[in-house]
Amino acid sequence: MKNLSQILDQIDHQLVTGDYLRLISGVEIDSRLIKEQGLFIAIEGTVSDGHEFIGSALANGATAIICNRLPGELVDGITYIMVENTRMVVGFLAANFYDHPSKKLKLVGVTGTNGKTSFVQLAQRLFSLLGHKSGMLSTIENKIDRQVLSASLTTPDAISLQKILAEMVRSECTHVFMEVSSHALDQGRVSGCHFQAAVFTNLTHDHLDYHGTFDHYIKSKKLFFDRLENDAHALINIDDRHGQVMVQNTQAKVHTYALRKAASFKGKIIDNSAHGLHLQIDGTEMHSALVGAFNASNLLAVYAVARILGQDKLDVLQNLSGLAAPAGRMEVVRDQSRQVTAFVDYAHTPDALKNVLETIVEIKQRGQQVVTVVGCGGNRDALKRPVMAKLAVQYSDRVILTSDNPRFEDPEQIIKDMENGIPSGEMYKVLSITNRREAIKVAIAIIDEGGIILVAGKGHENYQDIQGIKKPFDDREVLKECFTIRKS
């Protein structure tokens, strides 16, 4: 329990009715979660307006309300507080309520179009091997040391974030690695967090369905670095042309990493094959089971953060070399009887798909056939659909366009949008099969012995989102089943 004066510390506000000594049992932005003596923060969301649920919050036991605008009628005995923008202060309010857990942790955030999930997974595993209790907040799952929690958003809402960070403190975690999405930055979800380090991976065409323009997308990412305090570290990938833009106005100490340019932390690919990577990092060679230049960049970023946080160089490299690929990131499923290798990857943007396909082209043997199965998500940026299809055709011998997570769109229309990107002279390479299971089955049927199949777009996901229903579907399991059926 905390009184309102503690929760409102350092927050610009106007007390309309009530007093600051009122004890608060919890803070919520969802009126359904309010309990007795709760504080309800009314936020104007993209789908609904929390001000419309003030009555519901009061019915559930709220005794204090923080809002942008007052309801038509004020209820006696309730404390009402006005702020200019509830969305921008909710993180600070939650941080005050939970005693600023991020200041008791070494919190590392990573932003960028691609590589965020791989980075946090690899970093959390590395620090566990180095003997540190660590936490992770990612698209796939949240972890408190070895305890796995479900995750529904890349970055949780501001209150859920502070709550889970507080749980990590109680569990004696010392380091936490979290994905920081452009949506979260734009919506103020990480407000109230004190970051020890912030990492920028890369920036490519994505999420324009939300941001509208690429310029707005860049500015949303840049907010992360603009808001860092002067005791923080900013680590940027200068192989990406947007890297330097991110830190133009930061107060943090800036570090760089790169595979192609001179940098604070320099890596070099010596060999890249289906068996993994042979790298040189800061002058020392190491091997990794991970495949591809993009994974070399991910490993270098994790190494750089570990060194920035004071870890021993050789300990880091030794433990880094033993890490397996993150779930659904160039994850391998093999049919040993026909020597067919299938890669399952989350690539769902043009740049990510290009990186994966270029990696396959780099590691394949002469004459090896490449068959790509790919789709695009519904209710997301439609401009990338023809680009994704064109890339798949450019780098593959055969392409099967299929359904991804159509959500509330017609999957056949999504496929037609993708087909618009295929040059007329390349259409002979392409099959369009709406049913994803059937598409994978056909890919296995047409692949030559010893060939490579890429199933792209869903990676670690174990469902298909169709008309608001998440139906069980896992590319990895479907591949295994289809390989087994073909052998029998």
C-alpha positions in Angstrom: 0.0 0.0 0.0 1.2 3.5 -0.8 -0.5 6.9 -0.3 -1.2 9.1 -3.3 1.5 11.6 -2.4 4.1 8.9 -3.0 2.6 7.8 -6.2 2.4 11.4 -7.5 5.9 12.2 -6.7 7.5 14.4 -9.5 4.3 14.2 -11.5 2.7 17.5 -12.7 -0.9 17.3 -11.7 -4.0 19.1 -10.3 -5.8 17.7 -7.3 -9.5 18.3 -8.0 -11.1 16.5 -5.0 -9.9 14.3 -2.1 -6.5 14.3 -0.4 -3.0 13.0 -0.8 -3.1 10.7 2.2 -5.5 8.2 0.7 -3.9 4.7 0.7 -3.8 2.9 -2.6 -3.7 -0.9 -3.0 -2.8 -1.0 -6.7 -2.7 1.0 -9.9 -4.4 -0.1 -13.1 -5.3 1.1 -16.6 -7.9 -1.8 -17.1 -11.0 -1.1 -15.0 -11.7 -4.9 -14.9 -8.5 -5.4 -12.8 -9.3 -2.7 -10.2 -9.7 -3.9 -6.6 -10.7 -2.2 -3.4 -8.7 1.0 -2.8 -7.3 0.9 -6.3 -6.1 3.8 -8.4 -7.6 3.8 -12.0 -5.6 5.7 -14.7 -7.9 6.6 -17.6 -5.9 6.4 -20.9 -7.1 7.3 -24.3 -6.1 4.2 -26.3 -6.0 3.5 -30.0 -9.1 1.2 -29.7 -11.0 2.5 -26.6 -10.9 5.4 -24.2 -10.3 4.7 -20.5 -12.4 7.7 -19.5 -15.5 5.7 -20.6 -14.7 3.1 -18.0 -14.3 5.3 -14.9 -17.7 4.2 -13.7 -16.7 0.6 -14.1 -13.5 1.2 -12.1 -15.5 2.8 -9.3 -17.9 -0.1 -9.2 -14.9 -2.5 -8.8 -13.5 -0.6 -5.8 -11.4 2.3 -7.2 -11.1 5.2 -4.7 -8.9 7.4 -6.8 -9.0 8.4 -10.5 -6.3 10.0 -12.6 -7.6 11.4 -15.9 -7.1 13.9 -18.8 -10.6 15.1 -18.4 -13.2 14.9 -15.6 -16.3 12.9 -15.9 -19.7 14.7 -16.0 -20.4 13.8 -12.4 -17.9 13.5 -9.6 -18.7 10.9 -6.9 -18.5 11.9 -3.3 -15.6 10.4 -1.4 -13.5 9.7 -4.5 -10.2 11.5 -5.2 -10.0 12.9 -8.7 -6.6 14.1 -10.2 -6.1 15.8 -13.5 -2.9 15.5 -15.6 -2.2 16.8 -19.1 -1.6 13.3 -20.7 -2.2 10.1 -18.7 -0.5 8.0 -21.3 2.8 9.9 -20.8 2.8 9.7 -17.0 1.4 6.2 -16.4 4.9 4.6 -16.5 6.2 7.1 -13.9 3.2 6.6 -11.7 3.7 2.8 -11.8 7.4 3.2 -11.2 6.6 5.3 -8.1 4.1 2.6 -6.8 6.6 -0.3 -7.3 9.6 1.6 -5.8 11.5 2.1 -9.1 12.5 -1.5 -9.7 14.6 -0.7 -12.8 17.0 1.4 -10.7 17.8 -1.8 -8.7 18.6 -3.8 -11.8 21.0 -3.5 -14.7 18.3 -3.0 -17.3 19.3 -3.4 -21.0 16.8 -2.5 -23.7 17.2 -3.3 -27.4 15.4 -1.6 -30.3 15.5 -2.0 -34.1 13.4 -3.6 -36.8 15.2 -7.0 -36.7 17.3 -8.9 -34.2 15.6 -7.7 -30.9 14.3 -11.2 -29.9 17.5 -13.0 -30.8 19.5 -10.4 -28.8 17.5 -10.7 -25.6 17.4 -14.5 -25.7 21.1 -14.8 -26.3 22.0 -12.1 -23.7 19.8 -13.7 -21.0 21.2 -17.1 -21.7 24.8 -15.8 -21.7 24.4 -13.9 -18.4 22.9 -17.0 -16.8 26.0 -19.0 -17.9 28.2 -16.3 -16.5 26.5 -16.8 -13.1 24.1 -14.0 -12.9 20.4 -14.3 -12.1 18.8 -12.5 -15.1 15.4 -11.7 -16.6 14.1 -11.3 -20.1 11.1 -9.5 -21.7 10.6 -10.5 -25.3 8.0 -11.2 -28.0 8.3 -14.9 -27.4 8.2 -15.1 -23.6 9.1 -13.3 -20.4 11.5 -15.0 -18.0 12.4 -14.4 -14.4 15.6 -16.4 -14.0 14.3 -19.9 -15.0 10.6 -19.1 -14.6 8.9 -18.7 -17.9 5.9 -16.3 -18.2 3.7 -15.8 -21.3 4.1 -12.7 -23.4 1.4 -11.1 -25.6 3.2 -7.9 -26.6 6.8 -7.1 -27.6 6.9 -4.6 -24.8 4.3 -4.9 -22.0 2.0 -2.0 -21.0 3.6 0.5 -18.6 2.0 -1.0 -15.4 2.6 -4.6 -16.3 6.2 -3.7 -17.1 6.9 -2.1 -13.7 5.1 -5.0 -11.9 7.2 -7.7 -13.6 10.4 -5.7 -13.0 9.5 -5.5 -9.3 9.0 -9.3 -9.4 12.5 -9.7 -10.9 13.9 -7.6 -8.0 12.2 -9.8 -5.5 13.6 -12.8 -7.2 17.1 -11.3 -6.8 17.7 -10.8 -10.6 20.7 -8.5 -11.3 20.4 -8.1 -15.1 17.3 -7.8 -17.3 17.2 -7.7 -21.1 14.1 -6.4 -22.9 12.8 -5.7 -26.3 11.7 -2.1 -26.7 9.3 -1.7 -29.7 8.6 1.5 -31.6 5.0 1.2 -30.5 6.1 1.1 -26.9 8.3 4.1 -27.3 5.6 6.1 -29.1 3.0 5.1 -26.4 5.2 5.8 -23.4 5.2 2.2 -22.2 8.9 2.4 -21.0 8.5 5.7 -19.2 9.7 5.4 -15.7 12.4 2.8 -16.6 16.0 3.5 -15.9 18.1 1.8 -18.5 21.8 0.9 -17.9 22.2 0.3 -21.6 20.3 0.8 -24.9 21.1 -1.1 -28.1 20.2 -0.3 -31.7 20.3 -3.2 -34.1 19.0 -1.9 -37.5 16.1 0.0 -39.1 14.2 -1.1 -42.2 10.7 -0.8 -43.7 8.2 -2.0 -41.1 5.2 -1.0 -39.0 4.1 1.8 -41.4 0.5 0.6 -40.7 1.0 2.2 -37.3 3.5 4.9 -37.8 2.2 6.2 -41.2 5.6 7.3 -42.4 9.2 6.0 -42.2 10.2 9.3 -40.7 7.8 8.9 -37.8 9.1 5.3 -37.3 12.7 6.6 -37.1 11.7 9.3 -34.7 9.9 6.8 -32.4 13.1 4.6 -32.3 15.2 7.6 -31.6 13.1 8.6 -28.6 14.8 5.7 -26.7 18.2 7.2 -27.0 17.1 10.8 -26.6 15.7 9.9 -23.1 18.7 8.0 -21.8 20.3 9.6 -18.7 24.0 10.5 -18.6 25.0 7.5 -16.6 23.7 5.1 -19.3 25.4 3.5 -22.3 24.2 3.6 -25.9 25.4 0.8 -28.2 24.7 1.3 -31.9 25.2 -0.9 -35.0 27.1 1.4 -37.4 26.9 -1.1 -40.2 23.3 0.3 -40.4 23.2 3.8 -41.9 20.6 4.9 -39.3 22.9 4.0 -36.3 24.5 7.5 -35.9 21.1 9.2 -36.2 19.9 7.3 -33.1 22.5 9.0 -30.8 22.6 12.5 -32.2 20.9 13.9 -29.1 21.7 11.3 -26.5 23.3 12.1 -23.1 24.5 8.5 -22.8 28.0 7.3 -23.4 28.1 6.0 -27.0 29.7 2.7 -28.1 29.6 1.2 -31.6 29.7 -2.3 -33.0 30.2 -3.5 -36.6 31.2 -6.3 -38.9 32.1 -4.1 -41.9 33.4 -0.8 -40.4 35.8 0.3 -37.7 34.0 0.3 -34.3 34.4 0.2 -30.6 33.6 -3.6 -30.8 34.7 -5.1 -34.1 33.7 -8.4 -35.5 34.7 -10.3 -38.7 33.2 -13.4 -40.3 35.9 -15.9 -41.2 33.6 -18.7 -42.3 29.8 -19.0 -42.6 28.4 -22.4 -43.3 25.4 -24.7 -42.5 27.4 -25.9 -39.5 27.7 -22.4 -38.0 29.9 -19.3 -37.8 33.7 -18.9 -37.4 34.2 -15.4 -36.1 36.9 -13.1 -35.0 35.7 -10.7 -32.2 38.0 -8.0 -30.9 41.0 -10.0 -32.3 40.0 -13.4 -30.8 38.5 -16.2 -32.8 35.4 -18.1 -31.7 32.9 -20.6 -33.2 29.1 -20.6 -33.0 26.4 -23.0 -34.0 24.4 -20.0 -35.2 24.2 -19.5 -39.0 24.3 -16.3 -41.0 25.8 -12.7 -41.1 22.8 -11.4 -39.2 23.5 -13.8 -36.3 27.1 -12.7 -36.4 25.9 -9.2 -35.8 23.6 -10.4 -33.0 26.4 -12.2 -31.3 28.7 -9.2 -31.6 26.0 -7.0 -30.0 25.6 -9.4 -27.1 29.4 -9.6 -26.6 29.6 -5.8 -26.6 26.9 -5.3 -24.0 28.5 -8.0 -21.8 31.8 -6.1 -22.0 30.2 -2.8 -21.3 28.6 -4.3 -18.2 32.0 -5.4 -17.0 32.2 -9.0 -17.9 35.5 -10.7 -18.7 36.3 -11.0 -22.4 37.4 -14.6 -22.5 34.6 -15.8 -20.2 32.1 -14.0 -22.5 33.5 -15.5 -25.7 33.7 -19.0 -24.3 30.1 -19.0 -23.1 28.8 -17.2 -26.2 30.2 -19.9 -28.4 28.1 -22.6 -26.7 24.7 -20.9 -27.3 22.2 -22.5 -29.5 20.0 -20.5 -32.0 17.0 -18.8 -30.5 13.6 -20.5 -31.1 12.3 -19.9 -34.6 15.4 -18.1 -35.7 17.1 -20.2 -38.5 16.0 -23.2 -36.5 16.8 -26.5 -38.3 14.5 -29.4 -39.0 16.1 -32.2 -41.0 14.9 -35.2 -43.0 18.0 -37.4 -42.7 16.7 -40.0 -45.2 16.7 -37.5 -48.1 19.3 -35.1 -46.6 16.8 -32.3 -46.8 17.4 -29.4 -44.5 14.5 -27.1 -43.5 15.0 -23.7 -41.8 12.2 -22.2 -39.8 12.6 -18.5 -39.4 10.5 -15.6 -38.0 11.5 -13.3 -41.0 8.4 -11.2 -41.5 9.9 -8.1 -43.0 11.6 -7.6 -46.4 15.0 -7.0 -44.8 14.7 -10.0 -42.5 13.7 -12.3 -45.3 16.5 -10.9 -47.5 19.0 -11.6 -44.7 17.8 -15.2 -44.3 17.7 -15.9 -48.0 21.2 -14.4 -48.6 22.5 -16.6 -45.8 21.0 -19.7 -47.4 22.5 -18.7 -50.7 25.9 -18.2 -49.0 25.9 -21.6 -47.3 24.3 -23.8 -49.9 26.4 -26.2 -52.0 26.5 -26.0 -55.8 23.3 -27.4 -57.3 21.3 -27.4 -54.1 17.7 -26.5 -54.7 16.1 -23.8 -52.5 12.3 -23.9 -51.9 10.8 -21.0 -49.9 7.4 -21.1 -48.2 6.3 -17.6 -47.2 3.3 -15.5 -46.4 2.5 -12.0 -44.9 0.4 -11.2 -41.9 -3.0 -9.6 -42.2 -4.0 -6.2 -40.7 -0.3 -5.1 -41.0 1.7 -3.1 -43.4 0.5 -4.2 -46.8 3.2 -2.4 -48.7 5.8 -5.0 -47.8 3.7 -7.9 -49.4 4.9 -7.6 -53.0 8.4 -6.8 -51.8 8.5 -10.0 -49.8 7.3 -12.1 -52.7 9.8 -10.5 -55.1 12.7 -11.3 -52.7 11.5 -14.9 -52.3 11.5 -15.4 -56.0 14.9 -13.7 -56.5 16.7 -16.0 -54.1 14.8 -19.3 -54.5 14.4 -22.0 -57.1 10.7 -22.4 -56.2 8.4 -20.3 -54.0 5.1 -21.2 -52.4 3.0 -18.2 -51.3 0.7 -19.1 -48.4 -1.2 -17.8 -45.4 0.7 -16.4 -42.4 -1.5 -14.9 -39.7 -4.3 -13.5 -41.8 -6.1 -12.1 -38.7 -9.2 -10.4 -40.0 -8.2 -10.2 -43.7 -8.9 -12.5 -46.5 -5.8 -14.7 -46.8 -6.3 -15.1 -50.6 -6.3 -11.3 -51.0 -3.0 -11.1 -49.1 -1.5 -13.7 -51.4 -2.8 -11.7 -54.4 -1.1 -8.6 -53.0 2.1 -10.6 -52.8 1.8 -11.9 -56.4 1.8 -8.3 -57.6 5.5 -8.1 -56.7 6.5 -11.1 -58.9 8.0 -10.2 -62.3 5.9 -11.8 -65.1 8.9 -13.8 -66.3 9.3 -15.4 -62.9 5.7 -16.6 -62.3 6.6 -20.1 -63.4 8.6 -20.5 -60.1 5.5 -19.7 -58.0 2.7 -21.7 -56.5 0.0 -20.1 -54.4 -1.5 -22.4 -51.7 -3.6 -20.7 -49.0 -3.5 -23.6 -46.6 -0.2 -23.3 -44.8 0.0 -27.0 -43.8 -0.6 -28.0 -47.4 2.0 -25.5 -48.6 4.6 -27.1 -46.4 3.6 -30.5 -47.5 4.0 -29.5 -51.2 7.4 -27.9 -50.5 8.6 -31.3 -49.2 7.1 -33.1 -52.1 8.8 -30.9 -54.7 12.2 -30.5 -53.0 15.1 -32.4 -54.6 17.2 -34.8 -52.4 19.7 -32.8 -50.5 17.8 -29.5 -51.0 17.0 -26.7 -48.6 13.5 -25.5 -47.5 12.9 -22.2 -45.9 9.6 -21.7 -44.0 9.5 -18.0 -43.2 7.3 -15.6 -41.3 6.1 -17.4 -38.1 9.2 -18.9 -36.6 8.6 -19.7 -32.9 4.8 -19.1 -33.1 2.7 -22.1 -32.3 -0.6 -20.8 -33.6 -2.2 -19.2 -36.6 -4.3 -16.1 -36.0 -7.5 -16.4 -38.1 -10.5 -14.2 -37.5 -9.4 -13.4 -34.0 -8.9 -17.1 -33.1 -5.5 -18.5 -32.4 -5.5 -22.0 -33.9 -2.7 -24.4 -33.0 0.0 -24.4 -35.7 3.7 -24.8 -35.4 5.9 -24.7 -38.6 8.5 -26.9 -36.9 6.0 -29.6 -35.8 4.3 -29.6 -39.2 7.6 -30.1 -41.0 8.5 -33.0 -38.7 5.1 -34.6 -39.3 5.3 -34.1 -43.1 8.8 -35.5 -43.2 7.7 -38.6 -41.2 4.6 -39.1 -43.4 6.7 -39.0 -46.6 9.1 -41.6 -45.2 6.3 -44.0 -44.3 
